[in-house]
C-alpha cells in the first residue's frame, strides 16, 4: 500500500480533501482543469513548519482512513506492506510489526529528484531538509536497506527480508514463537535501540492496560555478553489484565507461551520474606519474528518478580564485580547446553545450571537496594 498513491487519491477533483486544501492554501494551488498543482502546494507547504503542519493536519486523517479500509479488505493470509514516506516524522513506527527504512545518501536523493522527477534543486533540498534526519531514521529502523547503488544490488537483501516477513506472518497465524539455542554472544550495541523499539511497540499495543513496559535482562546491561534474545517486561495491575492482553499481543506478533522455558531468574520461595510462591506468577509471551527473538514477561505491579526484574538489571549495571560473576555462571550454563540440539531442551539445561545462582544473588540485590535506596526509574 503506497501512501503517496493514497495521498493522491484523497485529493482528486471533487473530493473533500482537495476542497479543504484549496480553502487552507488558496485557489492558486489548483490547475485550470481543477486538479491539484502539486508544485504550487509544495512551494507553500514545504518551506514553513506551520504550513506543513496544516497540510499534514488535512491529509493525514484522510490517508489514515483510506489505508485502514484497504488493510481491512486485505485477505487474512496477506503480508501487508505499507510504504509511508513520513512514517518517522509522524512517529508511527510502534503501530507496525516491523519498520524498514530504505536509505539513499542526500547527494543521490537530490540527483534523482532533479534528474528523474524534474524538480528544481532548491525545491529538492528544501523537501529533504523538512524530512527526518538519517539518525532519526536509523533509530526507527528495524531493518536498514541501503539503496544508493544499482537497481539489482539490493536484490539479495530484499529477498532475505521477504523470507523473514513470510515466516513471521506464518508464525503469527499459527501462534509460533521464534526460538534459538542458548548460545552466548558478545554484547551488541544495537540491543539498546532494538529493546527501545520493542518497548514502544508493546506500549502501543497495551495502551492504558500497561502500568509500564521495560527492557530487562542481560541485553539491557551495556557490555554484558548474552543470548541474542531481548527480554521485556510489561507491568500490569493484575493477572486478569495480563490474560485480557493475550489476543492483542498475539495479533501484534507476540503469541502466548504456556510452557515457560525463557531465561527467567526466580530465587527460592521464601527468600526476602515472600513466602507465597504465587506472588512470582506471571504470563509469558514471545516474539514470532525470526529476525528478532524476544521474550515478554507480564508481571503484576509491586509483586516480587516484577520488582526483582528491574532491580536485578540495575544492580548488574551498577556492580561490575557482580556482572562478571553473573557472566561466568552464564558461560558455564551455555557450555552445559551446547551439546543439545533442541532449542527447548537446551534452554532447560541452561536454566538448570544457572538458576541456583539466583538464590544468593537475590539476597545480594536486596542488600544493595537497602544500601542504595534504589527505586524503579520512571517506566
NUNUSE-695157 format. One record per residue (C-alpha): chain; residue in one letter; x, y, z. Coordinates in steps of 0.1 Angstrom, whole numbers, plus 2048, in hexadecimal, padded with zeros to 3 digits. Each point is the difference from the previous one (the first is absolute). Last residue first. Layout:
REM residues N
FIRO   kette   rest     u     v     w
FIRO       A      A     X     Y     Z
...
END
This chain:
REM residues 379
FIRO   kette   rest     u     v     w
FIRO       A      X   85A   822   94A
FIRO       A      X   80A   81B   819
FIRO       A      X   81E   7F1   813
FIRO       A      X   7FB   7E4   819
FIRO       A      X   80B   808   823
FIRO       A      X   822   7FA   80F
FIRO       A      X   807   80D   823
FIRO       A      X   825   7F8   7FB
FIRO       A      X   808   7EA   81F
FIRO       A      X   7DE   7F0   802
FIRO       A      X   7FE   7F9   7DB
FIRO       A      X   823   7F2   800
FIRO       A      X   7F6   7E9   81D
FIRO       A      X   7E2   7F4   7EC
FIRO       A      X   816   7FA   7E2
FIRO       A      X   818   7EC   814
FIRO       A      X   7E4   7EA   80E
FIRO       A      X   7F3   7FA   7DD
FIRO       A      X   822   7F8   7F3
FIRO       A      X   804   7E4   819
FIRO       A      X   7E1   7EE   7F5
FIRO       A      X   807   80B   7DC
FIRO       A      X   81D   7E9   7FC
FIRO       A      X   7E9   7E2   802
FIRO       A      X   7F0   80B   7DF
FIRO       A      X   81F   7FD   7EA
FIRO       A      X   807   7DC   7FC
FIRO       A      X   7DC   7F4   7FD
FIRO       A      X   7F9   81E   7EB
FIRO       A      X   818   7F6   7E4
FIRO       A      X   7F3   7DD   800
FIRO       A      X   7DC   80D   7FC
FIRO       A      X   80C   817   7E4
FIRO       A      X   811   7E2   7EE
FIRO       A      X   7E0   7EB   803
FIRO       A      X   7EB   81C   7F1
FIRO       A      X   819   808   7E4
FIRO       A      X   806   7DB   7F6
FIRO       A      X   824   7FB   7F6
FIRO       A      X   80F   7F9   823
FIRO       A      X   826   7FF   801
FIRO       A      X   804   825   808
FIRO       A      X   7E9   7FF   81E
FIRO       A      X   81C   7FA   81A
FIRO       A      X   816   81A   7EF
FIRO       A      X   7E3   819   801
FIRO       A      X   7FC   7FA   826
FIRO       A      X   825   804   807
FIRO       A      X   801   820   7EB
FIRO       A      X   7E2   80D   813
FIRO       A      X   810   7F8   821
FIRO       A      X   81F   815   7F6
FIRO       A      X   7EB   81D   7F3
FIRO       A      X   7EE   802   821
FIRO       A      X   821   803   813
FIRO       A      X   80C   81B   7E8
FIRO       A      X   7E0   814   805
FIRO       A      X   802   7FB   825
FIRO       A      X   823   80F   7FF
FIRO       A      X   7F6   81D   7E9
FIRO       A      X   7E3   80B   817
FIRO       A      X   7EA   81C   7F3
FIRO       A      X   7F3   7F2   7E0
FIRO       A      X   7FB   7DE   810
FIRO       A      X   7ED   810   81D
FIRO       A      X   7EA   813   7E7
FIRO       A      X   7F6   7E0   7EE
FIRO       A      X   7FA   7ED   821
FIRO       A      X   7EB   81D   80D
FIRO       A      X   7E9   800   7E2
FIRO       A      X   7FA   7DA   7FE
FIRO       A      X   7FF   7FE   827
FIRO       A      X   7E3   819   802
FIRO       A      X   7EA   7ED   7E7
FIRO       A      X   809   7DF   810
FIRO       A      X   7F9   80D   823
FIRO       A      X   7DD   80D   7F8
FIRO       A      X   7FE   826   800
FIRO       A      X   7EF   803   7DE
FIRO       A      X   7F5   7DE   7F3
FIRO       A      X   815   7EF   7E7
FIRO       A      X   7FF   7FA   7DA
FIRO       A      X   821   7F2   7F2
FIRO       A      X   806   805   7DB
FIRO       A      X   81D   7ED   7F0
FIRO       A      X   810   80B   7E0
FIRO       A      X   80E   7F0   7E1
FIRO       A      X   808   81A   7E4
FIRO       A      X   803   7F2   7DD
FIRO       A      X   7EA   7E2   805
FIRO       A      X   7E3   818   80A
FIRO       A      X   7E6   7EC   814
FIRO       A      X   80A   812   820
FIRO       A      X   7FA   7F0   822
FIRO       A      X   7E4   801   81A
FIRO       A      X   800   7F7   825
FIRO       A      X   7E7   806   81C
FIRO       A      X   80B   804   823
FIRO       A      X   801   7F0   822
FIRO       A      X   81B   809   819
FIRO       A      X   7E6   80B   81A
FIRO       A      X   7F1   7DD   7FD
FIRO       A      X   81E   7F2   813
FIRO       A      X   7F3   80F   820
FIRO       A      X   81C   802   81A
FIRO       A      X   80F   820   7F3
FIRO       A      X   815   80A   81E
FIRO       A      X   820   808   7EE
FIRO       A      X   806   7DC   7F7
FIRO       A      X   7E0   7EC   806
FIRO       A      X   7FE   7F1   7DD
FIRO       A      X   821   7F7   7F1
FIRO       A      X   80C   81A   7E8
FIRO       A      X   7F0   805   7DE
FIRO       A      X   816   80A   7E2
FIRO       A      X   7EC   7FB   7DF
FIRO       A      X   815   7F8   7E1
FIRO       A      X   7E1   7F3   7EE
FIRO       A      X   7F4   7DD   802
FIRO       A      X   7DD   808   80A
FIRO       A      X   7E7   7E7   7F3
FIRO       A      X   7E1   815   7FB
FIRO       A      X   80E   816   7E4
FIRO       A      X   7EA   81D   7F5
FIRO       A      X   805   80D   7DD
FIRO       A      X   812   821   7FA
FIRO       A      X   7FC   80C   7DC
FIRO       A      X   7E7   81C   804
FIRO       A      X   7E3   7E8   7FC
FIRO       A      X   80E   7EB   81D
FIRO       A      X   803   81F   816
FIRO       A      X   7DC   80A   7FA
FIRO       A      X   7F4   7DD   806
FIRO       A      X   813   7FC   821
FIRO       A      X   7F8   823   80F
FIRO       A      X   7E2   7F4   814
FIRO       A      X   815   7E6   811
FIRO       A      X   819   81A   80C
FIRO       A      X   7E2   815   80D
FIRO       A      X   7F4   7E2   813
FIRO       A      X   823   7FC   80D
FIRO       A      X   7FC   821   811
FIRO       A      X   80C   825   7FF
FIRO       A      X   818   7FB   7E3
FIRO       A      X   825   803   7FB
FIRO       A      X   80C   7F5   7DD
FIRO       A      X   824   7F3   802
FIRO       A      X   817   7FC   7E3
FIRO       A      X   81D   7E8   7F8
FIRO       A      X   812   803   7DF
FIRO       A      X   810   7E0   7F4
FIRO       A      X   823   7FD   7F2
FIRO       A      X   80C   7EC   81E
FIRO       A      X   816   816   815
FIRO       A      X   822   811   803
FIRO       A      X   7FE   81F   816
FIRO       A      X   80E   821   7F3
FIRO       A      X   7E1   815   807
FIRO       A      X   7E6   7EE   816
FIRO       A      X   7DE   7FF   7EE
FIRO       A      X   80A   7E2   7EC
FIRO       A      X   806   7EE   821
FIRO       A      X   7DC   802   80C
FIRO       A      X   7E7   81D   7FF
FIRO       A      X   7F2   818   7E6
FIRO       A      X   7E2   80F   811
FIRO       A      X   7DB   806   7FB
FIRO       A      X   7EB   813   81A
FIRO       A      X   7DE   7FF   810
FIRO       A      X   7F3   7EF   7E1
FIRO       A      X   7DA   7FE   7FA
FIRO       A      X   800   825   7F6
FIRO       A      X   80F   7F7   7DD
FIRO       A      X   809   7DB   7FE
FIRO       A      X   808   800   7DA
FIRO       A      X   810   823   800
FIRO       A      X   815   7F9   81F
FIRO       A      X   80A   7DE   7F0
FIRO       A      X   80D   812   7E1
FIRO       A      X   812   81B   814
FIRO       A      X   811   7E5   815
FIRO       A      X   809   7ED   7E0
FIRO       A      X   810   81F   7F2
FIRO       A      X   814   807   820
FIRO       A      X   80C   7DC   801
FIRO       A      X   80D   802   7DD
FIRO       A      X   811   821   808
FIRO       A      X   811   7F2   81F
FIRO       A      X   809   7DF   7EE
FIRO       A      X   812   812   7E4
FIRO       A      X   820   804   815
FIRO       A      X   803   7DA   7FE
FIRO       A      X   810   7EE   81E
FIRO       A      X   814   7E1   7F7
FIRO       A      X   7EC   7E1   7F8
FIRO       A      X   7F4   7E5   817
FIRO       A      X   7EF   7E1   7F2
FIRO       A      X   7DE   7F6   80F
FIRO       A      X   7F3   7F0   7DF
FIRO       A      X   7E6   814   7EE
FIRO       A      X   7DB   804   801
FIRO       A      X   7E8   815   7EB
FIRO       A      X   7DC   7FB   80C
FIRO       A      X   7E4   7EE   7EE
FIRO       A      X   7DC   80C   805
FIRO       A      X   7F6   7F1   7DE
FIRO       A      X   7F5   820   7EF
FIRO       A      X   81C   813   811
FIRO       A      X   81A   7E7   7F6
FIRO       A      X   7F4   800   7DC
FIRO       A      X   804   826   7FE
FIRO       A      X   822   7FF   80F
FIRO       A      X   80B   7E5   7E8
FIRO       A      X   7F4   815   7E2
FIRO       A      X   810   81F   80F
FIRO       A      X   822   7EF   805
FIRO       A      X   800   7F1   7DD
FIRO       A      X   7F7   823   7F2
FIRO       A      X   81C   810   813
FIRO       A      X   819   7E6   7F2
FIRO       A      X   7F3   807   7DD
FIRO       A      X   803   826   806
FIRO       A      X   824   7FC   80C
FIRO       A      X   809   7EB   7E2
FIRO       A      X   7EF   818   7E7
FIRO       A      X   810   820   80C
FIRO       A      X   81C   800   7E7
FIRO       A      X   7E7   7FC   7E3
FIRO       A      X   7F6   824   7FC
FIRO       A      X   823   80D   803
FIRO       A      X   80D   810   820
FIRO       A      X   7F3   819   819
FIRO       A      X   7E3   7E9   80C
FIRO       A      X   80E   7F9   822
FIRO       A      X   7E6   7EB   813
FIRO       A      X   7FD   804   826
FIRO       A      X   7E9   7E8   812
FIRO       A      X   7F1   806   823
FIRO       A      X   803   825   7F7
FIRO       A      X   7F4   81C   817
FIRO       A      X   822   80A   80E
FIRO       A      X   80F   7FD   7DE
FIRO       A      X   7E5   818   7F3
FIRO       A      X   807   81A   81B
FIRO       A      X   826   7FE   7F9
FIRO       A      X   7F9   804   7DA
FIRO       A      X   7ED   820   808
FIRO       A      X   7DA   802   7FD
FIRO       A      X   7F2   815   7E4
FIRO       A      X   7FE   826   7FC
FIRO       A      X   824   802   7F4
FIRO       A      X   7F8   7E6   7E5
FIRO       A      X   7E3   816   7F2
FIRO       A      X   816   81F   801
FIRO       A      X   81C   7EE   7EE
FIRO       A      X   7E8   7F4   7E4
FIRO       A      X   7F1   823   7FD
FIRO       A      X   822   810   7FC
FIRO       A      X   80A   7E5   7E6
FIRO       A      X   7E1   807   7EB
FIRO       A      X   7EC   7E0   7FB
FIRO       A      X   800   7EE   7DE
FIRO       A      X   7F7   7DF   810
FIRO       A      X   81D   7EA   7F3
FIRO       A      X   81C   819   7FD
FIRO       A      X   7F7   818   81C
FIRO       A      X   7F1   7E8   819
FIRO       A      X   81A   7E5   7F8
FIRO       A      X   81D   818   804
FIRO       A      X   7F3   80E   820
FIRO       A      X   7FC   7DD   80F
FIRO       A      X   822   7F6   7F4
FIRO       A      X   810   81E   812
FIRO       A      X   7EC   7F8   81F
FIRO       A      X   80B   7DC   802
FIRO       A      X   7E4   7E6   7FA
FIRO       A      X   7F0   7EB   81B
FIRO       A      X   7E2   7E8   7FF
FIRO       A      X   7F4   7FF   824
FIRO       A      X   7ED   7E0   80A
FIRO       A      X   7E9   801   81F
FIRO       A      X   7F2   7DF   80E
FIRO       A      X   7E1   7F6   812
FIRO       A      X   7F0   822   7FB
FIRO       A      X   7EF   81A   816
FIRO       A      X   820   807   813
FIRO       A      X   810   80F   7E1
FIRO       A      X   7E6   81D   7FD
FIRO       A      X   815   81C   80D
FIRO       A      X   7F2   817   7E6
FIRO       A      X   822   80C   7F4
FIRO       A      X   80B   7DB   7FF
FIRO       A      X   7E3   7F4   7EC
FIRO       A      X   801   81E   7E8
FIRO       A      X   807   7ED   7E0
FIRO       A      X   7E8   7E4   808
FIRO       A      X   802   7E1   7EA
FIRO       A      X   7E9   7E7   812
FIRO       A      X   806   7DB   7FB
FIRO       A      X   7E4   7E8   80A
FIRO       A      X   80A   7DB   800
FIRO       A      X   7E0   7F0   7F7
FIRO       A      X   7F1   7E1   80F
FIRO       A      X   7DF   811   80C
FIRO       A      X   7FA   80F   7DE
FIRO       A      X   802   826   7FF
FIRO       A      X   7DF   813   804
FIRO       A      X   807   80D   823
FIRO       A      X   822   80C   7F4
FIRO       A      X   7F0   813   7E4
FIRO       A      X   7E6   811   817
FIRO       A      X   81C   809   819
FIRO       A      X   814   810   7E4
FIRO       A      X   7E2   815   7F5
FIRO       A      X   7FA   80C   824
FIRO       A      X   825   808   805
FIRO       A      X   804   813   7E0
FIRO       A      X   7E2   816   808
FIRO       A      X   80C   805   824
FIRO       A      X   824   808   7F3
FIRO       A      X   7F6   818   7E4
FIRO       A      X   7F0   81E   813
FIRO       A      X   816   801   81E
FIRO       A      X   81E   7F8   7EB
FIRO       A      X   7FA   820   7EB
FIRO       A      X   7FB   815   81F
FIRO       A      X   820   7F2   80F
FIRO       A      X   813   808   7E0
FIRO       A      X   7F3   823   801
FIRO       A      X   80D   804   824
FIRO       A      X   822   7F1   7F7
FIRO       A      X   805   817   7E2
FIRO       A      X   813   7F9   7E0
FIRO       A      X   7EE   7E0   7F8
FIRO       A      X   7DC   80D   7FF
FIRO       A      X   7FE   81D   7E9
FIRO       A      X   818   7F5   7E5
FIRO       A      X   7F3   7DC   804
FIRO       A      X   7DD   80C   7F8
FIRO       A      X   80B   812   7E1
FIRO       A      X   814   7E2   7F4
FIRO       A      X   7E3   7E9   807
FIRO       A      X   7E7   814   7EB
FIRO       A      X   7E1   7EC   80B
FIRO       A      X   7E7   7FA   7E4
FIRO       A      X   7E4   819   7F7
FIRO       A      X   807   801   7DB
FIRO       A      X   810   822   803
FIRO       A      X   819   7F3   81A
FIRO       A      X   7F8   805   825
FIRO       A      X   819   80C   81A
FIRO       A      X   7F7   823   7F7
FIRO       A      X   7DE   7FB   810
FIRO       A      X   80E   807   822
FIRO       A      X   814   7EC   81A
FIRO       A      X   7E5   7F7   81A
FIRO       A      X   7E0   801   7EC
FIRO       A      X   812   7F0   7E2
FIRO       A      X   80D   7E4   816
FIRO       A      X   7DE   7FA   80F
FIRO       A      X   7F0   7FD   7DE
FIRO       A      X   81B   7E8   7F5
FIRO       A      X   7F9   7E9   81E
FIRO       A      X   7DA   802   7FC
FIRO       A      X   804   7F0   7DE
FIRO       A      X   7F3   80F   7E0
FIRO       A      X   821   800   7EE
FIRO       A      X   818   7E6   80F
FIRO       A      X   80E   808   822
FIRO       A      X   7FA   7DF   812
FIRO       A      X   80E   7EC   7E3
FIRO       A      X   821   813   7FE
FIRO       A      X   806   7F8   825
FIRO       A      X   7F7   7DC   7FA
FIRO       A      X   81B   7FF   7E4
FIRO       A      X   819   810   817
FIRO       A      X   7F6   7E8   81C
FIRO       A      X   809   7E2   7EA
FIRO       A      X   7EF   7E0   80D
END
